[in-house]
């Protein structure tokens, strides 16, 4: 007689988009959760027969999908000045006249608060895994915020050795900080990475030491590079080679590396990235808001066509602004059709792959997340399809999800088997209580940083 599976804690019902190797979609499906793992996936009849004593949650018309991956997100500073940096500034001014001063003025309390708020928005939009972008001053407090809200993250901190800048230091000191971060136990859902600011704000000595550290500790290395032509010009002037070509000469490219952006790439750089197994996080809304030329270049499609490792990111709240992976996926798909004037090569399904299983592959976590399969972490998102935008239900649920919806249809979210969002509200944190705290923290930060928002249209 076949052995009955061990008991499950919960069964979720609905149409299940598995994102397994066959990309199976199971109508009238179900997912069984036990502890932090998925223990059953299949038809509702089969799963409930395997776990007959387990509570079944959800509705027949729910859509159950893997948790989304946000591969590039600044978790501090920008949240408190969200959508306050003007969108008509000259290149670079938003960074050095606004973002850097606010980061420099952050307190430890600010870091924890902003991480909590940003991750709360991400979770309620279905983002269960977030790669922190490498601009954290107080990583232990960001980790506390992630634990409080229940999000899965990679965690980094400021890493640059420029002459003048907040938290800048000589290479050995920067690396010592990174080593200390890697040595700490931040909790089961938090993985420490080596992080650098990147651009032309890291010396060769710092970059090679950071690369060696990431490889020695078997963890990720991420940094910003080539969102504009500025990095290209700087590297050509300093080294005589384009940025990726120079990094290849240094031997720092590889599967442990996640480059944020990579908008302005040459053909040789595209080849070097894909041949080395280096991953790229594309943040399409940031490039459009900041006018960085992605609609002219869009080398991300070339990376995709060459089999490159790609993921999607939402970036900072004054770049991508909304922490919504589905919104980024739809924009990416539209650019992939429109830039080459070819609607046949890339669409909603490919973009959804970037948000789930291919995003997980790009950040080195596909053995744990990114698809709904037995044995993987129970990171699950339930979309409520009872709203007017969903009627009538289309036969192709992914097409309707990417083009016709966004994170606002997320109702429930589980991370590692724990429900962290219920009815589109975080279960662990009261956002109503945090609202006045955030408002006061914003006023204090702006005052300390010496920056003043300038609304284009005055209020009365």
HUBELJO-V957395 format. One record per residue. N is the residue number from 1. RES is the residue in one letter. PHI is phi in whole degrees, 0 to 359 (none if undefined). OMEGA is omega as a letter, one per 20 degrees, with the letter a starting at -180 (NA if undefined). Layout:
n=N res=RES phi=PHI omega=OMEGA
n=N res=RES phi=PHI omega=OMEGA
This chain:
n=1 res=X phi=none omega=a
n=2 res=X phi=295 omega=a
n=3 res=X phi=287 omega=r
n=4 res=X phi=286 omega=r
n=5 res=X phi=300 omega=r
n=6 res=X phi=300 omega=a
n=7 res=X phi=300 omega=r
n=8 res=X phi=253 omega=r
n=9 res=X phi=271 omega=a
n=10 res=X phi=198 omega=r
n=11 res=X phi=239 omega=r
n=12 res=X phi=259 omega=r
n=13 res=X phi=251 omega=r
n=14 res=X phi=140 omega=r
n=15 res=X phi=283 omega=a
n=16 res=X phi=254 omega=r
n=17 res=X phi=263 omega=a
n=18 res=X phi=284 omega=a
n=19 res=X phi=59 omega=r
n=20 res=X phi=285 omega=a
n=21 res=X phi=298 omega=r
n=22 res=X phi=270 omega=a
n=23 res=X phi=54 omega=a
n=24 res=X phi=290 omega=r
n=25 res=X phi=244 omega=a
n=26 res=X phi=250 omega=r
n=27 res=X phi=289 omega=a
n=28 res=X phi=49 omega=a
n=29 res=X phi=259 omega=r
n=30 res=X phi=202 omega=r
n=31 res=X phi=230 omega=r
n=32 res=X phi=258 omega=a
n=33 res=X phi=242 omega=r
n=34 res=X phi=225 omega=a
n=35 res=X phi=63 omega=a
n=36 res=X phi=259 omega=a
n=37 res=X phi=241 omega=r
n=38 res=X phi=274 omega=a
n=39 res=X phi=243 omega=r
n=40 res=X phi=201 omega=r
n=41 res=X phi=218 omega=r
n=42 res=X phi=166 omega=r
n=43 res=X phi=295 omega=r
n=44 res=X phi=299 omega=a
n=45 res=X phi=298 omega=a
n=46 res=X phi=290 omega=a
n=47 res=X phi=293 omega=r
n=48 res=X phi=290 omega=r
n=49 res=X phi=290 omega=r
n=50 res=X phi=290 omega=a
n=51 res=X phi=232 omega=a
n=52 res=X phi=292 omega=a
n=53 res=X phi=265 omega=a
n=54 res=X phi=269 omega=r
n=55 res=X phi=296 omega=r
n=56 res=X phi=256 omega=a
n=57 res=X phi=247 omega=r
n=58 res=X phi=100 omega=a
n=59 res=X phi=236 omega=a
n=60 res=X phi=298 omega=a
n=61 res=X phi=266 omega=r
n=62 res=X phi=293 omega=r
n=63 res=X phi=243 omega=a
n=64 res=X phi=253 omega=a
n=65 res=X phi=227 omega=r
n=66 res=X phi=293 omega=r
n=67 res=X phi=301 omega=a
n=68 res=X phi=275 omega=a
n=69 res=X phi=251 omega=r
n=70 res=X phi=254 omega=a
n=71 res=X phi=272 omega=r
n=72 res=X phi=198 omega=a
n=73 res=X phi=214 omega=r
n=74 res=X phi=282 omega=a
n=75 res=X phi=264 omega=a
n=76 res=X phi=226 omega=r
n=77 res=X phi=68 omega=a
n=78 res=X phi=301 omega=a
n=79 res=X phi=301 omega=a
n=80 res=X phi=285 omega=r
n=81 res=X phi=240 omega=a
n=82 res=X phi=306 omega=r
n=83 res=X phi=53 omega=r
n=84 res=X phi=253 omega=r
n=85 res=X phi=283 omega=a
n=86 res=X phi=305 omega=a
n=87 res=X phi=261 omega=r
n=88 res=X phi=234 omega=a
n=89 res=X phi=275 omega=r
n=90 res=X phi=297 omega=a
n=91 res=X phi=307 omega=r
n=92 res=X phi=92 omega=a
n=93 res=X phi=293 omega=a
n=94 res=X phi=296 omega=r
n=95 res=X phi=281 omega=a
n=96 res=X phi=275 omega=r
n=97 res=X phi=262 omega=a
n=98 res=X phi=235 omega=a
n=99 res=X phi=295 omega=a
n=100 res=X phi=297 omega=r
n=101 res=X phi=300 omega=r
n=102 res=X phi=290 omega=r
n=103 res=X phi=298 omega=a
n=104 res=X phi=295 omega=a
n=105 res=X phi=265 omega=a
n=106 res=X phi=292 omega=r
n=107 res=X phi=264 omega=r
n=108 res=X phi=304 omega=r
n=109 res=X phi=298 omega=r
n=110 res=X phi=300 omega=a
n=111 res=X phi=300 omega=r
n=112 res=X phi=292 omega=a
n=113 res=X phi=296 omega=a
n=114 res=X phi=294 omega=r
n=115 res=X phi=298 omega=r
n=116 res=X phi=299 omega=a
n=117 res=X phi=292 omega=r
n=118 res=X phi=296 omega=r
n=119 res=X phi=291 omega=r
n=120 res=X phi=297 omega=r
n=121 res=X phi=297 omega=r
n=122 res=X phi=300 omega=a
n=123 res=X phi=299 omega=a
n=124 res=X phi=291 omega=r
n=125 res=X phi=260 omega=r
n=126 res=X phi=94 omega=a
n=127 res=X phi=275 omega=a
n=128 res=X phi=260 omega=r
n=129 res=X phi=233 omega=a
n=130 res=X phi=232 omega=r
n=131 res=X phi=266 omega=r
n=132 res=X phi=290 omega=a
n=133 res=X phi=276 omega=r
n=134 res=X phi=98 omega=r
n=135 res=X phi=229 omega=r
n=136 res=X phi=252 omega=r
n=137 res=X phi=271 omega=a
n=138 res=X phi=233 omega=a
n=139 res=X phi=299 omega=r
n=140 res=X phi=295 omega=r
n=141 res=X phi=283 omega=r
n=142 res=X phi=294 omega=r
n=143 res=X phi=299 omega=r
n=144 res=X phi=297 omega=r
n=145 res=X phi=296 omega=r
n=146 res=X phi=295 omega=r
n=147 res=X phi=294 omega=a
n=148 res=X phi=297 omega=a
n=149 res=X phi=273 omega=r
n=150 res=X phi=92 omega=a
n=151 res=X phi=267 omega=r
n=152 res=X phi=266 omega=a
n=153 res=X phi=219 omega=q
n=154 res=X phi=259 omega=a
n=155 res=X phi=236 omega=r
n=156 res=X phi=227 omega=r
n=157 res=X phi=204 omega=a
n=158 res=X phi=305 omega=r
n=159 res=X phi=217 omega=r
n=160 res=X phi=203 omega=a
n=161 res=X phi=233 omega=r
n=162 res=X phi=287 omega=a
n=163 res=X phi=290 omega=a
n=164 res=X phi=221 omega=r
n=165 res=X phi=174 omega=a
n=166 res=X phi=298 omega=r
n=167 res=X phi=66 omega=r
n=168 res=X phi=286 omega=a
n=169 res=X phi=199 omega=r
n=170 res=X phi=299 omega=a
n=171 res=X phi=309 omega=a
n=172 res=X phi=297 omega=r
n=173 res=X phi=290 omega=r
n=174 res=X phi=300 omega=a
n=175 res=X phi=294 omega=r
n=176 res=X phi=299 omega=r
n=177 res=X phi=297 omega=r
n=178 res=X phi=296 omega=r
n=179 res=X phi=299 omega=r
n=180 res=X phi=298 omega=r
n=181 res=X phi=297 omega=a
n=182 res=X phi=293 omega=a
n=183 res=X phi=282 omega=a
n=184 res=X phi=278 omega=r
n=185 res=X phi=267 omega=a
n=186 res=X phi=262 omega=a
n=187 res=X phi=117 omega=a
n=188 res=X phi=297 omega=a
n=189 res=X phi=263 omega=a
n=190 res=X phi=240 omega=r
n=191 res=X phi=245 omega=r
n=192 res=X phi=283 omega=r
n=193 res=X phi=242 omega=r
n=194 res=X phi=276 omega=a
n=195 res=X phi=229 omega=r
n=196 res=X phi=235 omega=r
n=197 res=X phi=295 omega=r
n=198 res=X phi=87 omega=a
n=199 res=X phi=54 omega=r
n=200 res=X phi=257 omega=a
n=201 res=X phi=251 omega=r
n=202 res=X phi=218 omega=r
n=203 res=X phi=284 omega=r
n=204 res=X phi=300 omega=a
n=205 res=X phi=296 omega=r
n=206 res=X phi=295 omega=a
n=207 res=X phi=296 omega=a
n=208 res=X phi=293 omega=r
n=209 res=X phi=294 omega=r
n=210 res=X phi=295 omega=r
n=211 res=X phi=298 omega=r
n=212 res=X phi=298 omega=r
n=213 res=X phi=294 omega=r
n=214 res=X phi=299 omega=a
n=215 res=X phi=290 omega=a
n=216 res=X phi=294 omega=a
n=217 res=X phi=267 omega=r
n=218 res=X phi=52 omega=r
n=219 res=X phi=224 omega=a
n=220 res=X phi=274 omega=r
n=221 res=X phi=228 omega=r
n=222 res=X phi=225 omega=r
n=223 res=X phi=197 omega=r
n=224 res=X phi=274 omega=r
n=225 res=X phi=199 omega=r
n=226 res=X phi=57 omega=r
n=227 res=X phi=286 omega=r
n=228 res=X phi=232 omega=r
n=229 res=X phi=282 omega=a
n=230 res=X phi=300 omega=r
n=231 res=X phi=294 omega=r
n=232 res=X phi=299 omega=a
n=233 res=X phi=298 omega=a
n=234 res=X phi=294 omega=a
n=235 res=X phi=290 omega=r
n=236 res=X phi=298 omega=a
n=237 res=X phi=291 omega=a
n=238 res=X phi=274 omega=a
n=239 res=X phi=240 omega=a
n=240 res=X phi=79 omega=r
n=241 res=X phi=227 omega=r
n=242 res=X phi=291 omega=a
n=243 res=X phi=306 omega=a
n=244 res=X phi=293 omega=r
n=245 res=X phi=298 omega=r
n=246 res=X phi=294 omega=r
n=247 res=X phi=297 omega=r
n=248 res=X phi=296 omega=r
n=249 res=X phi=298 omega=r
n=250 res=X phi=283 omega=r
n=251 res=X phi=78 omega=a
n=252 res=X phi=256 omega=r
n=253 res=X phi=282 omega=r
n=254 res=X phi=162 omega=a
n=255 res=X phi=293 omega=r
n=256 res=X phi=275 omega=a
n=257 res=X phi=262 omega=r
n=258 res=X phi=240 omega=r
n=259 res=X phi=271 omega=r
n=260 res=X phi=277 omega=r
n=261 res=X phi=96 omega=a
n=262 res=X phi=59 omega=r
n=263 res=X phi=282 omega=a
n=264 res=X phi=260 omega=a
n=265 res=X phi=236 omega=r
n=266 res=X phi=273 omega=r
n=267 res=X phi=302 omega=a
n=268 res=X phi=293 omega=r
n=269 res=X phi=291 omega=r
n=270 res=X phi=302 omega=r
n=271 res=X phi=296 omega=a
n=272 res=X phi=297 omega=r
n=273 res=X phi=295 omega=a
n=274 res=X phi=290 omega=a
n=275 res=X phi=294 omega=a
n=276 res=X phi=273 omega=a
n=277 res=X phi=79 omega=r
n=278 res=X phi=294 omega=a
n=279 res=X phi=260 omega=r
n=280 res=X phi=229 omega=r
n=281 res=X phi=258 omega=a
n=282 res=X phi=262 omega=a
n=283 res=X phi=238 omega=a
n=284 res=X phi=299 omega=a
n=285 res=X phi=295 omega=r
n=286 res=X phi=298 omega=a
n=287 res=X phi=293 omega=r
n=288 res=X phi=284 omega=a
n=289 res=X phi=298 omega=a
n=290 res=X phi=268 omega=r
n=291 res=X phi=62 omega=a
n=292 res=X phi=261 omega=r
n=293 res=X phi=92 omega=a
n=294 res=X phi=292 omega=r
n=295 res=X phi=287 omega=r
n=296 res=X phi=268 omega=a
n=297 res=X phi=266 omega=a
n=298 res=X phi=46 omega=r
n=299 res=X phi=290 omega=r
n=300 res=X phi=300 omega=r
n=301 res=X phi=293 omega=r
n=302 res=X phi=294 omega=r
n=303 res=X phi=299 omega=r
n=304 res=X phi=298 omega=a
n=305 res=X phi=296 omega=r
n=306 res=X phi=270 omega=r
n=307 res=X phi=80 omega=a
n=308 res=X phi=290 omega=r
n=309 res=X phi=271 omega=a
n=310 res=X phi=233 omega=r
n=311 res=X phi=218 omega=r
n=312 res=X phi=251 omega=r
n=313 res=X phi=229 omega=r
n=314 res=X phi=256 omega=r
n=315 res=X phi=64 omega=a
n=316 res=X phi=279 omega=a
n=317 res=X phi=282 omega=r
n=318 res=X phi=238 omega=r
n=319 res=X phi=225 omega=r
n=320 res=X phi=283 omega=r
n=321 res=X phi=67 omega=a
n=322 res=X phi=275 omega=r
n=323 res=X phi=269 omega=a
n=324 res=X phi=220 omega=a
n=325 res=X phi=294 omega=r
n=326 res=X phi=295 omega=r
n=327 res=X phi=299 omega=r
n=328 res=X phi=293 omega=a
n=329 res=X phi=296 omega=a
n=330 res=X phi=295 omega=r
n=331 res=X phi=295 omega=r
n=332 res=X phi=301 omega=r
n=333 res=X phi=297 omega=r
n=334 res=X phi=295 omega=r
n=335 res=X phi=297 omega=a
n=336 res=X phi=295 omega=r
n=337 res=X phi=273 omega=a
n=338 res=X phi=278 omega=a
n=339 res=X phi=300 omega=r
n=340 res=X phi=275 omega=a
n=341 res=X phi=52 omega=a
n=342 res=X phi=212 omega=a
n=343 res=X phi=279 omega=a
n=344 res=X phi=264 omega=a
n=345 res=X phi=262 omega=a
n=346 res=X phi=205 omega=a
n=347 res=X phi=207 omega=a
n=348 res=X phi=302 omega=a
n=349 res=X phi=291 omega=r
n=350 res=X phi=294 omega=r
n=351 res=X phi=295 omega=r
n=352 res=X phi=293 omega=r
n=353 res=X phi=298 omega=r
n=354 res=X phi=298 omega=a
n=355 res=X phi=280 omega=a
n=356 res=X phi=237 omega=a
n=357 res=X phi=292 omega=r
n=358 res=X phi=287 omega=r
n=359 res=X phi=297 omega=r
n=360 res=X phi=297 omega=r
n=361 res=X phi=297 omega=a
n=362 res=X phi=296 omega=a
n=363 res=X phi=260 omega=r
n=364 res=X phi=75 omega=a
n=365 res=X phi=237 omega=a
n=366 res=X phi=292 omega=r
n=367 res=X phi=284 omega=a
n=368 res=X phi=242 omega=a
n=369 res=X phi=223 omega=r
n=370 res=X phi=101 omega=r
n=371 res=X phi=210 omega=r
n=372 res=X phi=260 omega=a
n=373 res=X phi=219 omega=a
n=374 res=X phi=301 omega=r
n=375 res=X phi=99 omega=r
n=376 res=X phi=278 omega=r
n=377 res=X phi=299 omega=a
n=378 res=X phi=275 omega=r
n=379 res=X phi=260 omega=a
n=380 res=X phi=225 omega=a
n=381 res=X phi=234 omega=r
n=382 res=X phi=246 omega=r
n=383 res=X phi=266 omega=r
n=384 res=X phi=275 omega=a
n=385 res=X phi=257 omega=r
n=386 res=X phi=261 omega=r
n=387 res=X phi=284 omega=a
n=388 res=X phi=298 omega=a
n=389 res=X phi=291 omega=a
n=390 res=X phi=264 omega=a
n=391 res=X phi=260 omega=i
n=392 res=X phi=282 omega=r
n=393 res=X phi=292 omega=r
n=394 res=X phi=279 omega=r
n=395 res=X phi=292 omega=a
n=396 res=X phi=261 omega=a
n=397 res=X phi=291 omega=a
n=398 res=X phi=289 omega=r
n=399 res=X phi=301 omega=a
n=400 res=X phi=290 omega=a
n=401 res=X phi=295 omega=a
n=402 res=X phi=287 omega=a
n=403 res=X phi=275 omega=a
n=404 res=X phi=250 omega=a
n=405 res=X phi=220 omega=r
n=406 res=X phi=199 omega=a
n=407 res=X phi=294 omega=a
n=408 res=X phi=292 omega=r
n=409 res=X phi=270 omega=r
n=410 res=X phi=290 omega=r
n=411 res=X phi=253 omega=a
n=412 res=X phi=227 omega=a
n=413 res=X phi=220 omega=r
n=414 res=X phi=241 omega=r
n=415 res=X phi=235 omega=a
n=416 res=X phi=51 omega=r
n=417 res=X phi=83 omega=r
n=418 res=X phi=256 omega=r
n=419 res=X phi=284 omega=a
n=420 res=X phi=251 omega=r
n=421 res=X phi=224 omega=r
n=422 res=X phi=226 omega=a
n=423 res=X phi=54 omega=r
n=424 res=X phi=64 omega=r
n=425 res=X phi=232 omega=r
n=426 res=X phi=301 omega=a
n=427 res=X phi=272 omega=a
n=428 res=X phi=259 omega=a
n=429 res=X phi=228 omega=r
n=430 res=X phi=268 omega=a
n=431 res=X phi=295 omega=r
n=432 res=X phi=298 omega=r
n=433 res=X phi=288 omega=a
n=434 res=X phi=281 omega=a
n=435 res=X phi=303 omega=r
n=436 res=X phi=292 omega=r
n=437 res=X phi=296 omega=r
n=438 res=X phi=294 omega=a
n=439 res=X phi=297 omega=r
n=440 res=X phi=291 omega=r
n=441 res=X phi=296 omega=r
n=442 res=X phi=297 omega=a
n=443 res=X phi=300 omega=a
n=444 res=X phi=293 omega=a
n=445 res=X phi=295 omega=r
n=446 res=X phi=300 omega=a
n=447 res=X phi=293 omega=a
n=448 res=X phi=292 omega=a
n=449 res=X phi=283 omega=r
n=450 res=X phi=72 omega=r
n=451 res=X phi=242 omega=a
n=452 res=X phi=231 omega=r
n=453 res=X phi=302 omega=a
n=454 res=X phi=233 omega=r
n=455 res=X phi=301 omega=a
n=456 res=X phi=293 omega=r
n=457 res=X phi=251 omega=a
n=458 res=X phi=288 omega=r
n=459 res=X phi=266 omega=r
n=460 res=X phi=220 omega=NA
